[in-house]
Amino acid sequence: MRLLALFLLPLFLFAKVPFFATFDPPEGWVIGDPSKYGKGIQVGFIQSNRKVFTPSITLAFEPIGNTDQNTYVSAAKSLFIKRGARVQELGSFESKSGKGVLLQIDEKKGWGEVRTLQAITLHEHTAIIHSAAILKEDFLKFHETLLKSFQSLALYPNLAASCPDKKLQEKIDGMLKCWKKYRSTANGDACASFSGDFFQNNQWKPFVNYVEKELNSQGSCWQILAINHMKETLIRGEEK
C-alpha cells in the first residue's frame, strides 16, 4: 500500500474537526478512490475493485453547530425520503465512541435495490456518519461484518492520543513548529505553502513516510485518517 501518492498534496480537503476518529474496516477490504469521495467523506473502503457495484463503507463528518440528535436524524430521514428512498430508524446503536442512531435506507438504483446502513453519532458539534451500502439481496451475508465495523468507531481528543508510539507527538510538535515559522515568512495561502517543495521535502514527505512505515501496525484506515487529519491541521488550523 502506498499512501504517499494519495496524500502528499492538498488535492482533497476534508472537514477539520476538534477530535480524531478512526475505525476498523472489514478485513480484506481495500481503500476506495479518494477522488470519488462525496462531500464530508474522510475515508472509504470497498470489498472489491473488480465489480460494477461492491459493498462499501465510509466515514464522514458534517459540522452541525448546536443541532441536537433528534433534529439532525429527522432532517437526514427527510432528505432520503424526498429522493424516493424507504427509511427506517432501527433505534439506538452503541460503539466505542458512544451511543448513536442507526438508520436503514433502501433505494432502487440502476444495478438493483441498494440497502444503506447509517450509524449517526454526534460529538463536538459534529455529526459523525458511518455508512455502509450493499445490494439488498446480499444484506444478510454482510450485515454482521458491517455492524462490527460500525461498533469499532473510536474517538480521541487528538491524533497523538490514538497511537501508543510516543514519537508521534514529537513528530507532530516538530512539524507544527516548522510550519508556524515557515508560514510567518511565506508568500501565498496555506495550500500554496503546503504544496511547496521546501515543506513537502523537509517535513511532509518524511512525516507521511514515518506514518506509512513505522506505524503500519495501526492499520491502513488509521494511517489515512491520521495523514488527512494532519493535513487539515496544517492548512486550516492547529492541532490541539
Secondary structure, DSSP 4 states (H G I P E B T S, - for coil): ---HHHHSSTTS-----SSEEE--PPTT-EEPPGGG--TTEEEEEES-SSSSS--EEEEEEEE-TT--HHHHHHHHHHHHHHTT-EEEEEEEEEETTEEEEEEEEEEEETTEEEEEEEEEEEETTEEEEEEEEEEGGGHHHHHHHHHHHHHT-EEESSSGGG-S-THHHHHHHHHHHHHHHHHHH--S-HHHHHHSHHHIIIIIHHHHHHHHHHTGGG-HHHHHHHHHHHHHHHHH----
